[in-house]
């Protein structure tokens, strides 16, 4: 949906005004510890997804469970138990 430069500038002005007029309420506040925990949980989820994808690619490339386990700092059996079901569905 094409928009004119003026439409974009008007929208930017509207957003700037909403930002300037914003008054936080107590419900908006999050304790630092809770915020950090939320960020850490999201980072862990992203990392786990990356590891799962990498294990799947490694298995497709013929890399052994022993080697994968070594790279992950776990045993071959632990790697296969944890990631094996995920690699079979991929």
N, C-alpha and C positions, 0 to 999 in steps of 0.2 A: 504494500500500500504506500505509494509515493506521497511524501509530505513536502510542503514548501519549507524553505529556510525560515520563513516567518513562523510557521507552525512549530518548528523545532525550537526556535527561540522563545516562543510563548510558553511551550511546555517546560522548557528549562527555567523560565522565570517562575512558573507555578510551583515547580519542585523546590526551587530556592526559597520561595516564600513559605512553603509548608515546612521546610527545614528550619528556617529562622523563627517561625511561630511555634514550633514544637515545644511543648512543656512536658517533661517526663513525669510519669506517675509512679507511685511506689511499686505497682505491678510490673513496670518496665525494668526495674533494677534486678540484676543478677549478681550474686556474691562472686567475688573473684575466684574462689575455690571451685564454685559450680561451673563458671565459665571455662576455667582451665581444664576441669574434668571433661566437659563437653568437647572441647577442642582435642583433648588427648584421645577420647573415644572415637571421634571422627578420623583422626590420624591413624589410629590402630586399625579401623575398619578399611581405610584406603590401602594401608600397607598389607593387610591380610589378603585383600583382593589382588594386589600386585603379586604377592608371593604365590597365590593360587594360580594365577595366569602364567607366571614364570615356570612353576612346576609342570603345568599342563604342556607348555611349549618344550620344556626339557624332556618330558616323557615322550612326546611326539618325535623328538630328535634322537630318541634312543638312549638317553642318559639313564643310568641305573638308579634304583631307589637308594642304594648305598651312597652313591655320589651326591644325590639330592640331600639325603640325610646329613651327610658331612657338611655340605654348604649351609644347611639350616641349623647345624649344631645339635642335631638329634639323631637317633638311630634310624637305620633304613626301615625297620619295622614301624617305628613311630611315624615316619614320613609317609609310608604307604597307607597306614591306618587313617592318618589325618587327611591326606590329599588324594588318595587312590579313588575314592568314590567321586570326587569332583572331576578327576581327569577322565573317568569313564563316560561321564555324561557330556563331556565337551567334544 
